[in-house]
Amino acid sequence: MSNKNTNFSTSRRRLLKGLGMVGLLPAIPTIAANTSGHAGHVIVVGGGFGGATAAKYIKRGNPKIDVTLIEPNSTFYTCPFSNLVLAGERSLDSIGHSYEELKSVFGVNVIHAFAEDIDGVAHKVTLSNGSVLSYDRLLLSPGIDMRWNAIEGYDEAASEKAPHAWKAGNQTLLLRKQLEDMEDGGTFVMSVPADPFRCPPGPYERASLVAHYLKQHKPRSKVLILDSKDNFSKQGLFTSAWKDIYGDMIEWVGVSGDGRVVRVDADKREVETEFGTLHSASALNIIPPQKAGFIADRAGVTNESGWVPVNPNTFESQQVADIYVVGDATLAAPMPKSGFAANTQGKVAAAAIVASLAGITAPDPYWANTCYSLVNPDYGISVAGVYKVEDNQIITVPGSGGLSAADASLEIRQAEAAYAVGWYEAITQDTWGTQY
Amino acid sequence: MSVRSILAAFALVSCLPAIAQTTNDWQRVAPLAQAVNSEVVLSKGIDITLPLVAENGAAVPLRVNFDTSQLAESEFIRSIRVFSSGNPNAEVIDFHFEAPFSRIELSTRIRLSESQKVFVLAESNQGRQWLSQRDVRVTVSGCLMTGDDSVDAAVMSSPRIALPRNARSGEAAEVRTLINHPMETGFRETAAGEVIPQQLVESLTIKQNDQPILLVKFHTGTSANPFVSAFLDEVDNLLFRWEDQLGEHIEEKP
């Protein structure tokens, strides 16, 4: 299976990706020796792709700025590649990242606590350990929260029995357990929300890798995707690959085929759709509708959509001054809610914060994103885009990016699977590490 | 809380110019300008729910609530019509009420070809009209490229009806319905550059005890697989009838 000796050198690609990432950095102004001594205090809330990247790149832009990162967990588990953990192809440890290098190499002060409240006027953050910190600039990378009870019967307690696994870690292991306990001939049922949600191609990669596991271990089983929309990311590529690799194992039902789940019975592992169809599951994965993480609400930066509107040039909140917000919590379409997007947004916000504290204008931003998906561990597909600001809105640079070709050879699919691994290693190093 | 109240004040200020512009925008949409009668158009009382940013313009969820408490005695809503400022054809969907409905709360899925304004025009049996509008930004999210441009057969199939599970007599309850059909607009081309001819489901009639109570007219601005939900005062003895442009029809009972 592991036929990865293609004509493409993974390590060279990896290096290029790493360089590419640095090249994408929109020229953070490097501030020369600051004679005044105090260059400002920035608090970063959330140590995922957006927050950890921002903390690191603020220190790189001006080491004299004090940066405090607030993150409850000492290890961050990435959603990218968590579908491989679910399928038993990787350990949870292999997608865990610590904050040691941010502390020891870049001098970021890391506090493991929850941020519980924010006062945007007084510039203060209250932590779960009781302390209250003052900031000059605040950067939130709060990720997502689930909209509990948006689907009848699906609340936080139900998610222990029908995991969402849309935040990696314990939820991933819960769903993995259900998959392992499933009998041959059972059905893995997944409910997918309408746009926007974290990682648009993620559910379909998950369905693929679950099928990859089932094909080897429980070949009479099925994967049923109940979707709240009629079109999905890389649909043509996924559906043709599913047919080639998994035959009839994966069934997708769109909203017009009665795919929208409106009620969940987590105890019975049963769901009901919009037009009254009942589906029983051996393993049940409910990916519910989502909104910006809780602390964004506390900071007053969300609007009625539940997400955060930002100034596209800087990713500063449109609603509260001196608060910057990056990642899945923001309204940044056409940029997707992805780890890669959060990483590049973190760099743009870092540059804007460094410039703002130095009293100079932020550089013009641009962003890139690539979403790799694995249909199996040796079959990769991707979609890429480059973004810029025009008329005060983020737009896709015309002619940039694109989808993997529909008629690509198996060698290309294998190469893209290898690039996906290279991408993962490069971006996690760029976010939490020191390599590249 | 102080931050919020300051923000709320700002929001209020920034809303004012939008209201002032309302009278101009609708006049530029020809079918809407024609539909507006000489009576005073009221701008309050219609609540439009649409996403601020739609990541897929092919099926944008739309919900319309009309506050019936502002109606006079023996006045009821005759029609709710939806128009768009930027689609090739401004007409989106029309609801004609053949009987008084106590609760006007409709939902559907619409097509928006670009960022634009959506207008909702309500008219009562006494000729009073209400007009409201919303801006929607349409942007295809970077990861939503599907790579799938298939052409489906333009025939109606799989009509579906969902009645409320616990409807109580004397209380309006939501009925949902959907039929599968690609709703070809006539604006689309095949990969070879040939125009795919227009093929639409033209209408849905909901009858109760053999009497029509709601007539829904679909246009090119209605999404594929037209979906409609409405609150009905009674949900017994219903019949749903769809008709397409070819003259075919399908009837279905819940």
HADDOCK unambig.tbl for C-alpha pairs under 7 A between the chains (distance, minus, plus):
assign (segid A and resid 120 and name CA) (segid B and resid 3 and name CA) 6.96 0.50 0.50
assign (segid A and resid 121 and name CA) (segid B and resid 3 and name CA) 6.61 0.50 0.50
assign (segid A and resid 195 and name CA) (segid B and resid 55 and name CA) 6.77 0.50 0.50
assign (segid A and resid 200 and name CA) (segid B and resid 143 and name CA) 6.13 0.50 0.50
assign (segid A and resid 200 and name CA) (segid B and resid 144 and name CA) 6.85 0.50 0.50
assign (segid A and resid 201 and name CA) (segid B and resid 143 and name CA) 6.93 0.50 0.50
assign (segid A and resid 231 and name CA) (segid B and resid 146 and name CA) 6.89 0.50 0.50
assign (segid A and resid 232 and name CA) (segid B and resid 144 and name CA) 5.98 0.50 0.50
assign (segid A and resid 232 and name CA) (segid B and resid 146 and name CA) 5.99 0.50 0.50
assign (segid A and resid 233 and name CA) (segid B and resid 143 and name CA) 5.58 0.50 0.50
assign (segid A and resid 233 and name CA) (segid B and resid 144 and name CA) 4.15 0.50 0.50
assign (segid A and resid 233 and name CA) (segid B and resid 145 and name CA) 5.50 0.50 0.50
assign (segid A and resid 233 and name CA) (segid B and resid 146 and name CA) 5.03 0.50 0.50
assign (segid A and resid 234 and name CA) (segid B and resid 144 and name CA) 6.82 0.50 0.50
assign (segid A and resid 234 and name CA) (segid B and resid 145 and name CA) 5.82 0.50 0.50
assign (segid A and resid 234 and name CA) (segid B and resid 146 and name CA) 4.23 0.50 0.50
assign (segid A and resid 234 and name CA) (segid B and resid 147 and name CA) 5.89 0.50 0.50
assign (segid A and resid 235 and name CA) (segid B and resid 146 and name CA) 4.61 0.50 0.50
assign (segid A and resid 235 and name CA) (segid B and resid 147 and name CA) 6.35 0.50 0.50
assign (segid A and resid 235 and name CA) (segid B and resid 148 and name CA) 6.42 0.50 0.50
assign (segid A and resid 236 and name CA) (segid B and resid 146 and name CA) 5.85 0.50 0.50
assign (segid A and resid 236 and name CA) (segid B and resid 147 and name CA) 5.00 0.50 0.50
assign (segid A and resid 236 and name CA) (segid B and resid 148 and name CA) 4.65 0.50 0.50
assign (segid A and resid 237 and name CA) (segid B and resid 147 and name CA) 6.82 0.50 0.50
assign (segid A and resid 256 and name CA) (segid B and resid 180 and name CA) 6.72 0.50 0.50
assign (segid A and resid 256 and name CA) (segid B and resid 225 and name CA) 6.13 0.50 0.50
assign (segid A and resid 275 and name CA) (segid B and resid 160 and name CA) 6.71 0.50 0.50
assign (segid A and resid 275 and name CA) (segid B and resid 161 and name CA) 6.43 0.50 0.50
assign (segid A and resid 275 and name CA) (segid B and resid 162 and name CA) 4.94 0.50 0.50
assign (segid A and resid 276 and name CA) (segid B and resid 162 and name CA) 6.66 0.50 0.50
assign (segid A and resid 300 and name CA) (segid B and resid 4 and name CA) 6.51 0.50 0.50
assign (segid A and resid 319 and name CA) (segid B and resid 7 and name CA) 6.80 0.50 0.50
assign (segid A and resid 333 and name CA) (segid B and resid 139 and name CA) 6.62 0.50 0.50
assign (segid A and resid 333 and name CA) (segid B and resid 141 and name CA) 5.61 0.50 0.50
assign (segid A and resid 334 and name CA) (segid B and resid 139 and name CA) 5.70 0.50 0.50
assign (segid A and resid 334 and name CA) (segid B and resid 140 and name CA) 5.83 0.50 0.50
assign (segid A and resid 334 and name CA) (segid B and resid 141 and name CA) 4.12 0.50 0.50
assign (segid A and resid 334 and name CA) (segid B and resid 142 and name CA) 5.41 0.50 0.50
assign (segid A and resid 335 and name CA) (segid B and resid 141 and name CA) 5.96 0.50 0.50
assign (segid A and resid 335 and name CA) (segid B and resid 142 and name CA) 5.53 0.50 0.50
assign (segid A and resid 336 and name CA) (segid B and resid 141 and name CA) 5.71 0.50 0.50
assign (segid A and resid 336 and name CA) (segid B and resid 142 and name CA) 5.58 0.50 0.50
assign (segid A and resid 336 and name CA) (segid B and resid 143 and name CA) 5.93 0.50 0.50
assign (segid A and resid 383 and name CA) (segid B and resid 143 and name CA) 6.28 0.50 0.50
assign (segid A and resid 385 and name CA) (segid B and resid 142 and name CA) 6.24 0.50 0.50
